[in-house]
Structure formats: C-alpha cells, structure tokens
Amino acid sequence: MRRAHIWVSGKVQGVWYRATTVDEARKLGLTGWVRNLPDGRVEIVAEGPKELLDRLIVWCREGPPLAIVDDVKVIWESYSGEFLSFTLAY
C-alpha cells in the first residue's frame, strides 16, 4: 500500500476535474481526497495499492473531457491508512 500526493496543472478547474477524480478513485477502490488550489491547480492525495494509484495517475494526465492537463507532479509518500473513502476536500 502506498500514498500518492498529486498536483495537476492546466485547465483543471471549472471542468468537473474534482468530481470525476472522485468517481475514478472510488471505481479503483482508492481512499483520500481532491481539492482545488488558489493557484488554479488541483491537489490529490490518494492511498491504495501502487498499481491502482498508477492507474489513477494515468487518468489524471487526461482528466475529464473539458480539461487540458499541462503537467502532473507526483510525490510518493508513506501509506497512513487515515482515510475511509475518497472525498472532495475544501
């Protein structure tokens, strides 16, 4: 089990990026959260098996249909097990 801290930049706010990230992460059985940042990026913290986190990261590079992703930065962290589900954070 691992934890991925992800920052997505580009046209990723106002295009349903957060909501579809929640859907995708839940389909994969991951836990964590997603939120918009004041600088226009989206921040994601996700936990679960590495191969499923890798699938989420691949999805993040495309995002929902209206998104234009310029960059995805990932930092791998230690698994904490602190989350019960995957949610929107504010």
DSSP file (Angstrom, degrees, kcal/mol; ACC not computed):
  #  RESIDUE AA STRUCTURE BP1 BP2  ACC     N-H-->O    O-->H-N    N-H-->O    O-->H-N    TCO  KAPPA ALPHA  PHI   PSI    X-CA   Y-CA   Z-CA
    1    1 A M              0   0    0      0, 0.0    78,-0.5     0, 0.0     2,-0.3   0.000 360.0 360.0 360.0 140.3    0.0    0.0    0.0
    2    2 A R  E     -A   48   0A   0     46,-2.9    46,-2.1    76,-0.1     2,-0.4  -0.815 360.0-129.2-136.8 174.3    1.2    3.5   -0.9
    3    3 A R  E     -AB  47  77A   0     74,-1.5    74,-3.1    -2,-0.3     2,-0.5  -0.999  16.1-161.9-130.5 130.1    0.3    7.1   -0.9
    4    4 A A  E     -AB  46  76A   0     42,-2.9    42,-2.4    -2,-0.4     2,-0.6  -0.958   4.0-161.2-113.5 126.0    0.5    9.4   -3.9
    5    5 A H  E     -AB  45  75A   0     70,-2.7    70,-2.5    -2,-0.5     2,-0.4  -0.941  23.5-172.9-104.5 118.3    0.4   13.2   -3.5
    6    6 A I  E     -AB  44  74A   0     38,-3.4    38,-3.1    -2,-0.6     2,-0.4  -0.913  20.6-168.7-124.1 135.8   -0.5   14.6   -6.9
    7    7 A W  E     -AB  43  73A   0     66,-2.5    66,-2.7    -2,-0.4     2,-0.5  -0.994  10.4-165.6-122.0 128.4   -0.7   18.1   -8.3
    8    8 A V  E     -AB  42  72A   0     34,-2.9    34,-2.3    -2,-0.4     2,-0.3  -0.953   6.8-172.1-117.3 127.8   -2.4   18.7  -11.6
    9    9 A S  E     + B   0  71A   0     62,-2.7    61,-2.8    -2,-0.5    62,-1.5  -0.832  40.4  58.8-120.2 159.6   -1.9   21.9  -13.6
   10   10 A G  E    S- B   0  69A   0     -2,-0.3     2,-1.5    59,-0.3    59,-0.2  -0.934 109.2 -17.7 127.2-151.5   -3.5   23.3  -16.7
   11   11 A K  E    S+ B   0  68A   0     57,-2.7    57,-1.6    -2,-0.3    30,-0.1  -0.681  89.4 129.6 -88.2  84.5   -7.2   24.0  -17.3
   12   12 A V        +     0   0    0     -2,-1.5     2,-0.4    28,-0.5     5,-0.3   0.327  44.1  78.1-125.9   4.5   -8.3   21.8  -14.5
   13   13 A Q  S    S+     0   0    0     -3,-0.2    29,-0.0     1,-0.2    28,-0.0  -0.942  96.5  20.1-114.6 142.3  -10.7   24.0  -12.5
   14   14 A G  S    S+     0   0    0     -2,-0.4    -1,-0.2    53,-0.0    -2,-0.0   0.651 102.7  90.1  78.9  15.8  -14.3   24.6  -13.6
   15   15 A V  S    S-     0   0    0     -3,-0.2    51,-0.4    50,-0.0    52,-0.2   0.092 107.5 -99.4-129.0  20.5  -14.3   21.5  -15.9
   16   16 A W  S  > S+     0   0    0     50,-0.1     4,-2.1    49,-0.1     5,-0.2   0.738  77.0 140.6  67.9  25.4  -15.5   18.9  -13.4
   17   17 A Y  H  >  +     0   0    0     -5,-0.3     4,-2.0     2,-0.2     5,-0.2   0.942  69.9  45.9 -65.0 -47.1  -12.0   17.6  -12.7
   18   18 A R  H  > S+     0   0    0     -6,-0.2     4,-2.3     2,-0.2    -1,-0.2   0.944 113.5  48.1 -62.0 -48.4  -12.6   17.1   -8.9
   19   19 A A  H  > S+     0   0    0      1,-0.2     4,-2.0     2,-0.2    -1,-0.2   0.898 114.3  45.6 -61.8 -41.7  -15.9   15.4   -9.3
   20   20 A T  H  X S+     0   0    0     -4,-2.1     4,-2.6     2,-0.2    -1,-0.2   0.802 108.8  56.8 -74.8 -26.5  -14.6   13.0  -11.9
   21   21 A T  H  X S+     0   0    0     -4,-2.0     4,-3.0    -5,-0.2     5,-0.3   0.923 106.5  50.1 -64.6 -43.3  -11.5   12.3   -9.9
   22   22 A V  H  X S+     0   0    0     -4,-2.3     4,-2.5     2,-0.2     5,-0.2   0.942 112.1  47.8 -58.1 -47.6  -13.7   11.2   -7.0
   23   23 A D  H  X S+     0   0    0     -4,-2.0     4,-2.3     1,-0.2    -2,-0.2   0.930 114.4  45.8 -58.4 -47.2  -15.6    8.9   -9.4
   24   24 A E  H  X S+     0   0    0     -4,-2.6     4,-1.8     2,-0.2    -2,-0.2   0.927 113.4  48.2 -64.6 -46.2  -12.4    7.5  -10.8
   25   25 A A  H  X>S+     0   0    0     -4,-3.0     5,-2.7     1,-0.2     4,-0.6   0.903 112.1  49.4 -62.9 -41.2  -10.7    7.0   -7.4
   26   26 A R  H ><5S+     0   0    0     -4,-2.5     3,-0.9    -5,-0.3    -1,-0.2   0.895 107.4  54.4 -65.8 -39.4  -13.8    5.3   -6.0
   27   27 A K  H 3<5S+     0   0    0     -4,-2.3    -1,-0.2     1,-0.3    -2,-0.2   0.876 110.5  47.5 -59.0 -36.2  -14.0    3.0   -9.0
   28   28 A L  H 3<5S-     0   0    0     -4,-1.8    -1,-0.3    -5,-0.2    -2,-0.2   0.553 116.0-117.8 -82.1  -8.1  -10.4    2.0   -8.3
   29   29 A G  T <<5 +     0   0    0     -3,-0.9    -3,-0.2    -4,-0.6     2,-0.2   0.740  63.5 147.4  78.3  23.4  -11.2    1.5   -4.6
   30   30 A L      < -     0   0    0     -5,-2.7     2,-0.3    -6,-0.2    -1,-0.2  -0.500  35.8-145.6 -88.9 160.3   -8.7    4.2   -3.5
   31   31 A T  E     +C   47   0A   0     16,-2.1    16,-3.0    -2,-0.2     2,-0.3  -0.847  48.8  71.4-119.5 160.8   -9.1    6.4   -0.5
   32   32 A G  E     -Cd  46  86A   0     53,-2.6    55,-2.1    -2,-0.3     2,-0.3  -0.989  66.3 -82.8 140.0-147.3   -8.1   10.1    0.0
   33   33 A W  E     -Cd  45  87A   0     12,-2.4    12,-2.4    -2,-0.3     2,-0.3  -0.972  16.5-148.5-156.4 166.6   -9.3   13.5   -1.2
   34   34 A V  E     +Cd  44  88A   0     53,-1.5    55,-3.0    -2,-0.3     2,-0.3  -0.993  21.5 168.7-140.3 142.9   -9.1   16.0   -4.0
   35   35 A R  E     -C   43   0A   0      8,-2.4     8,-2.9    -2,-0.3     2,-0.3  -0.989  34.2-109.6-150.9 157.9   -9.3   19.8   -3.9
   36   36 A N  E     -C   42   0A   0     53,-0.4     6,-0.2    -2,-0.3     5,-0.0  -0.645  31.5-143.3 -81.6 145.8   -8.8   23.0   -5.9
   37   37 A L    >   -     0   0    0      4,-2.9     3,-2.0    -2,-0.3    53,-0.0  -0.815  21.3-117.2-106.3 152.5   -5.9   25.2   -5.0
   38   38 A P  T 3  S+     0   0    0      0, 0.0    -1,-0.1     0, 0.0    -2,-0.0   0.764 112.5  62.3 -59.1 -25.1   -6.0   29.0   -5.2
   39   39 A D  T 3  S-     0   0    0      2,-0.1     3,-0.1     1,-0.1    -3,-0.0   0.387 123.4 -99.5 -84.8   5.7   -3.2   29.0   -7.9
   40   40 A G  S <  S+     0   0    0     -3,-2.0   -28,-0.5     1,-0.4     2,-0.1   0.315  86.1 117.6  97.9  -8.8   -5.5   27.0  -10.3
   41   41 A R        -     0   0    0    -32,-0.1    -4,-2.9   -30,-0.1     2,-0.4  -0.399  60.3-127.9 -85.0 167.9   -4.1   23.6   -9.8
   42   42 A V  E     -AC   8  36A   0    -34,-2.3   -34,-2.9    -6,-0.2     2,-0.4  -0.962  19.4-154.0-113.3 135.7   -5.9   20.5   -8.4
   43   43 A E  E     -AC   7  35A   0     -8,-2.9    -8,-2.4    -2,-0.4     2,-0.4  -0.919  12.1-174.8-112.9 136.5   -4.3   18.7   -5.5
   44   44 A I  E     -AC   6  34A   0    -38,-3.1   -38,-3.4    -2,-0.4     2,-0.5  -0.993  14.4-171.1-132.1 135.0   -5.0   15.0   -4.8
   45   45 A V  E     +AC   5  33A   0    -12,-2.4   -12,-2.4    -2,-0.4     2,-0.4  -0.990  21.6 173.2-121.3 120.7   -3.9   12.7   -2.0
   46   46 A A  E     -AC   4  32A   0    -42,-2.4   -42,-2.9    -2,-0.5     2,-0.4  -0.975  13.9-165.3-132.3 142.6   -4.7    9.1   -2.7
   47   47 A E  E     +AC   3  31A   0    -16,-3.0   -16,-2.1    -2,-0.4   -44,-0.2  -0.958  37.0  82.6-127.5 146.7   -3.9    5.8   -0.9
   48   48 A G  E    S-A    2   0A   0    -46,-2.1   -46,-2.9    -2,-0.4   -18,-0.1  -0.958  79.6 -17.0 157.0-168.0   -4.1    2.2   -2.0
   49   49 A P    >>  -     0   0    0      0, 0.0     4,-2.2     0, 0.0     3,-0.8  -0.373  62.0-122.2 -63.1 141.4   -2.2   -0.4   -3.9
   50   50 A K  H 3> S+     0   0    0      1,-0.3     4,-2.7     2,-0.2     5,-0.2   0.865 109.9  55.8 -55.4 -41.2    0.6    1.0   -6.1
   51   51 A E  H 3> S+     0   0    0      1,-0.2     4,-1.2     2,-0.2    -1,-0.3   0.846 110.1  45.9 -65.3 -31.3   -0.8   -0.5   -9.3
   52   52 A L  H <> S+     0   0    0     -3,-0.8     4,-1.9     2,-0.2    -1,-0.2   0.855 111.0  52.0 -77.5 -35.4   -4.2    1.2   -8.7
   53   53 A L  H  X S+     0   0    0     -4,-2.2     4,-2.4     2,-0.2    -2,-0.2   0.900 106.7  54.6 -63.1 -40.1   -2.5    4.5   -7.9
   54   54 A D  H  X S+     0   0    0     -4,-2.7     4,-2.2     1,-0.2    -1,-0.2   0.887 106.6  51.6 -59.5 -39.0   -0.6    4.3  -11.1
   55   55 A R  H  X S+     0   0    0     -4,-1.2     4,-2.1     2,-0.2    -1,-0.2   0.893 109.0  50.1 -66.2 -39.3   -3.9    3.9  -13.0
   56   56 A L  H  X S+     0   0    0     -4,-1.9     4,-2.5     2,-0.2    -2,-0.2   0.910 109.3  51.8 -63.6 -41.1   -5.3    7.0  -11.3
   57   57 A I  H  X S+     0   0    0     -4,-2.4     4,-1.2     2,-0.2    -2,-0.2   0.903 108.0  51.1 -63.3 -41.5   -2.1    8.9  -12.3
   58   58 A V  H >< S+     0   0    0     -4,-2.2     3,-0.5     1,-0.2     4,-0.4   0.927 111.3  48.7 -59.5 -44.3   -2.6    7.8  -15.9
   59   59 A W  H >X S+     0   0    0     -4,-2.1     4,-3.4     1,-0.2     3,-1.8   0.903 104.8  59.6 -61.5 -40.9   -6.2    9.1  -15.7
   60   60 A C  H 3< S+     0   0    0     -4,-2.5    -1,-0.2     1,-0.3    -2,-0.2   0.796  94.2  64.4 -59.2 -29.6   -5.0   12.4  -14.2
   61   61 A R  T << S+     0   0    0     -4,-1.2    -1,-0.3    -3,-0.5     8,-0.3   0.705 119.5  23.5 -69.1 -18.4   -2.9   13.1  -17.2
   62   62 A E  T <4 S+     0   0    0     -3,-1.8     7,-0.3    -4,-0.4    -2,-0.2   0.756  88.9 175.1-108.2 -50.2   -6.1   13.3  -19.3
   63   63 A G     <  -     0   0    0     -4,-3.4   -46,-0.1    -5,-0.1    -2,-0.1  -0.224  49.7 -20.7  70.1-165.5   -8.8   14.1  -16.8
   64   64 A P  S >  S-     0   0    0      0, 0.0     3,-1.7     0, 0.0   -47,-0.1  -0.220  79.0 -92.6 -71.7 167.5  -12.4   14.8  -17.9
   65   65 A P  T 3  S+     0   0    0      0, 0.0   -49,-0.1     0, 0.0    -2,-0.0   0.794 122.9  47.9 -54.4 -35.3  -13.3   15.8  -21.4
   66   66 A L  T 3  S+     0   0    0    -51,-0.4     2,-0.1     2,-0.0   -50,-0.1   0.571  91.6 101.9 -85.6  -7.6  -13.1   19.5  -20.9
   67   67 A A    <   -     0   0    0     -3,-1.7     2,-0.4   -52,-0.2   -55,-0.2  -0.428  53.6-160.5 -77.2 149.5   -9.8   19.5  -19.0
   68   68 A I  E     -B   11   0A   0    -57,-1.6   -57,-2.7    -2,-0.1     2,-0.5  -0.905  15.8-158.4-126.7 101.6   -6.5   20.5  -20.6
   69   69 A V  E     +B   10   0A   0     -2,-0.4   -59,-0.3    -8,-0.3     3,-0.1  -0.702  19.5 173.6 -88.4 122.9   -3.8   19.0  -18.4
   70   70 A D  E     -     0   0A   0    -61,-2.8     2,-0.3    -2,-0.5   -60,-0.2   0.803  66.9  -0.5 -92.5 -36.6   -0.3   20.6  -18.8
   71   71 A D  E     -B    9   0A   0    -62,-1.5   -62,-2.7     2,-0.0     2,-0.4  -0.996  49.0-159.2-157.0 147.2    1.5   18.8  -16.0
   72   72 A V  E     -B    8   0A   0     -2,-0.3     2,-0.4   -64,-0.2   -64,-0.2  -0.983  14.2-168.1-129.3 119.0    1.1   16.1  -13.3
   73   73 A K  E     -B    7   0A   0    -66,-2.7   -66,-2.5    -2,-0.4     2,-0.4  -0.916   6.3-169.9-108.5 133.2    3.5   16.1  -10.4
   74   74 A V  E     -B    6   0A   0     -2,-0.4     2,-0.5   -68,-0.2   -68,-0.2  -0.981  11.4-173.0-126.9 131.8    3.6   13.1   -8.1
   75   75 A I  E     -B    5   0A   0    -70,-2.5   -70,-2.7    -2,-0.4     2,-0.4  -0.994  21.6-138.7-119.1 126.1    5.4   12.6   -4.8
   76   76 A W  E     +B    4   0A   0     -2,-0.5     2,-0.2   -72,-0.2   -72,-0.2  -0.697  29.1 176.4 -85.0 131.9    5.2    9.1   -3.3
   77   77 A E  E     -B    3   0A   0    -74,-3.1   -74,-1.5    -2,-0.4     2,-0.2  -0.758  36.3 -77.5-128.1 172.6    4.7    9.1    0.4
   78   78 A S        -     0   0    0     -2,-0.2     2,-0.1   -76,-0.2   -76,-0.1  -0.499  50.9-107.2 -73.8 140.9    4.2    6.5    3.2
   79   79 A Y        +     0   0    0    -78,-0.5   -76,-0.1    -2,-0.2    -1,-0.1  -0.444  36.0 178.5 -65.0 136.1    0.8    4.9    3.5
   80   80 A S        -     0   0    0     -2,-0.1    -1,-0.1   -78,-0.1   -77,-0.0   0.683  25.9-143.6-113.1 -27.7   -1.1    6.2    6.5
   81   81 A G        +     0   0    0      1,-0.1    -2,-0.1   -50,-0.1   -34,-0.0   0.691  58.2 130.8  70.9  17.9   -4.5    4.4    6.3
   82   82 A E        +     0   0    0    -51,-0.1     2,-0.3     2,-0.0    -1,-0.1   0.632  46.8  81.1 -80.5 -13.6   -6.2    7.5    7.7
   83   83 A F        -     0   0    0      1,-0.1     3,-0.1   -52,-0.0   -50,-0.0  -0.715  50.4-169.9-101.2 144.2   -9.0    7.7    5.1
   84   84 A L  S    S-     0   0    0     -2,-0.3     2,-0.2     1,-0.1    -1,-0.1   0.682  76.2 -10.3 -97.4 -24.2  -12.2    5.8    5.0
   85   85 A S  S    S-     0   0    0    -53,-0.2   -53,-2.6     2,-0.0     2,-0.5  -0.830  80.3 -84.5-153.9-172.0  -13.2    6.8    1.5
   86   86 A F  E     +d   32   0A   0    -55,-0.3     2,-0.3    -2,-0.2   -53,-0.2  -0.959  56.5 166.3-112.0 126.0  -12.3    9.2   -1.3
   87   87 A T  E     -d   33   0A   0    -55,-2.1   -53,-1.5    -2,-0.5     2,-0.4  -0.813  41.8 -96.5-135.4 167.9  -13.9   12.6   -0.9
   88   88 A L  E     -d   34   0A   0     -2,-0.3     2,-0.3   -55,-0.2   -53,-0.2  -0.732  41.0-160.4 -79.9 134.5  -13.9   16.3   -2.0
   89   89 A A              0   0    0    -55,-3.0   -53,-0.4    -2,-0.4   -56,-0.0  -0.851 360.0 360.0-115.2 156.4  -11.9   18.5    0.3
   90   90 A Y              0   0    0     -2,-0.3    -1,-0.1   -55,-0.1   -55,-0.1   0.354 360.0 360.0-127.4 360.0  -12.1   22.2    0.6
